[in-house]
Amino acid sequence: MENLSPEIQALMTTIVYLDCRMEAIVQLLGEKGIILDPKEVQVEAHKIHAIQGEVKRYQISRRIKDPNFDIL
């Protein structure tokens, strides 16, 4: 990753973090006996993306341009 720009590194960090967060939520729900159908999760993700995608893109673009970017 050393050859990537700071913006691309920040974007990759954000993507990995969000993927891990989603996986953690699904695992925690499973531990509590709530099993989610992966297909249903995908459908719901598409719905949310259609409604909030542009806003989230803007927020992420602002975030990765911040020189003090930190995922936490």
C-alpha positions in Angstrom: 0.0 0.0 0.0 3.0 2.3 0.2 2.6 3.3 -3.5 -1.0 4.4 -3.1 -2.0 8.0 -2.5 -3.2 9.0 1.0 -6.7 9.5 -0.3 -6.8 5.9 -1.8 -5.4 4.5 1.4 -8.0 6.3 3.4 -10.8 5.1 1.1 -9.5 1.5 1.4 -9.4 1.8 5.1 -13.0 3.1 5.2 -14.2 0.3 3.0 -12.4 -2.4 5.0 -13.7 -0.9 8.3 -17.3 -0.8 7.1 -17.1 -4.3 5.8 -15.7 -5.5 9.1 -18.4 -3.5 11.0 -21.2 -5.1 9.0 -19.7 -8.6 9.5 -19.5 -7.9 13.3 -23.1 -6.9 13.4 -24.2 -10.0 11.6 -22.1 -12.2 13.9 -23.4 -10.6 17.0 -26.9 -11.1 15.9 -26.2 -14.7 15.1 -24.8 -15.2 18.6 -28.1 -13.9 20.0 -30.0 -16.3 17.8 -31.0 -13.9 15.1 -29.9 -15.3 11.7 -30.1 -12.9 8.8 -30.5 -14.2 5.2 -27.6 -12.8 3.2 -29.9 -12.1 0.3 -32.2 -10.0 2.5 -29.2 -8.1 3.8 -28.0 -7.4 0.3 -31.5 -6.2 -0.8 -31.7 -3.9 2.2 -28.2 -2.6 1.5 -29.3 -1.7 -2.0 -32.3 0.1 -0.8 -30.3 2.2 1.7 -27.7 2.9 -1.0 -30.3 4.1 -3.4 -31.6 6.6 -0.8 -28.4 7.6 1.0 -25.6 6.8 -1.5 -24.9 10.3 -2.6 -24.8 11.8 0.9 -22.5 9.0 2.1 -20.2 9.5 -0.9 -19.9 13.2 -0.1 -19.2 12.5 3.6 -16.5 10.0 2.7 -14.9 12.3 0.2 -14.7 15.1 2.8 -13.4 12.6 5.3 -10.5 11.3 3.2 -9.5 14.8 2.2 -9.0 15.6 5.9 -5.3 15.5 6.7 -6.2 14.3 10.2 -8.2 11.4 8.9 -8.6 8.6 11.4 -11.2 5.8 11.0 -12.2 6.0 14.7 
